[in-house]
Amino acid sequence: MTTQSKEEGRQRTIMMAALRNQHSEAFKHAQAMLKEQQVARKLLQRAMLGGPKSVPQLAESTGIPTHVVLWHIAAMKKYGLVVEASLDENGDYFLYESSKEAKS
């Protein structure tokens, strides 16, 4: 490495450290939100172990508000972690289950 590229590397390191310090609260908040999401998704996946469940059933069994369950199920479906298994007996709600990829 040349002296100039070493100096550029040092400057970049200093700049990144300053940005981390400047945005530390936002970073901590984002980390806390991610941790909450991971806990909620594990609860939802655990609730689906007994078989396919609807959003209201998942909300009831986990204690997570229905609108939050729906948001997580939509995200999990997008990334292939859950699939629609069927409709409930009244045909009102989709039943969701963990996908084969998520189980393995």
N, C-alpha and C positions, 0 to 999 in steps of 0.2 A: 504494500500500500504506500502511496505517496503521502508526503506530509500534508498536502492540501486535503486529500480524502480523509485522513485521520482527523484533521481539524473539523471537517464537515460532519463527520460521525459524532465527534464530541458536541458540536453545536446542536445537532439533531437530538442527542440524548438529553442535553440541558433543556431544549425546547419541550420535549415530551414530558420531562419531569415537571416543568412549570405548568403544562396543560393538565397533568394529572392532579396537581395540587389545586389548581384553579377550579377544576370541575369535580373535586372529590365528593361533594355532597350529592351531585347528580349520579355519580358512579355508584355510591353507596345505595342510593334509592333504587337504581336499576338492578343492582345485585339482590336487594331485598325483594323486589317484585318478582324476579326470576325464581328465587327460592320459594316464594309463596305459590307460584305457578306450578313448580315441580311437585310440591306437596299436594296441591289440589289434583293434579293429574294422576299421581300415584294412588290417591284415595279413590278416584273415579275408576281407575283400572282394577283396583282391588274389589270395588263394588261389582264390577262386571264379571268377576271370576265365577260367580254363582250362575251365570247365564246372561243372556241379552236383557238389557234394561232400557226403559225410555228415559228421557231427560227428567220428567217429574219424579220417576222412581229413583234415579240417581241423586237428585236433589234431596229427596226425603232420606235416603239411606246414608248420605254423606254429611248432611247439614249445610251444604253449600247452596246459596240462593240459585233458583232455577235459571235466571238470566246469566249467571256466571257459569253454571254447568253447560248451558247451551253454547256459550262462547268457547269454552274449553273443548267441547265435543266437536265443534266446527273446525277448530285448529287441529285437533288430533286426527280428524277425518282427512283434512287437507294433507297431512304428513303421513297418512297411511297407518296410523296407530289404532284407529277404530274403523269399523265398517258397519253399514246398516245391515242388520240381520233379517228383519221382517217388520211387519206392522203389529201393533198390539191387538188384543182380541176385539176391540171396538173399531179398529182401523183409524184411530185418531193420531197415534204417535208412532214414529219409527222406533224400533228397538236397536240398540247399539251393542256391539261386542268388540272385544279386543281383536285386532287382526292377527293372523298367523305370524307375521313379522314381529309384532309387538310381544307375542307370547314366547318367541324363541330367544 
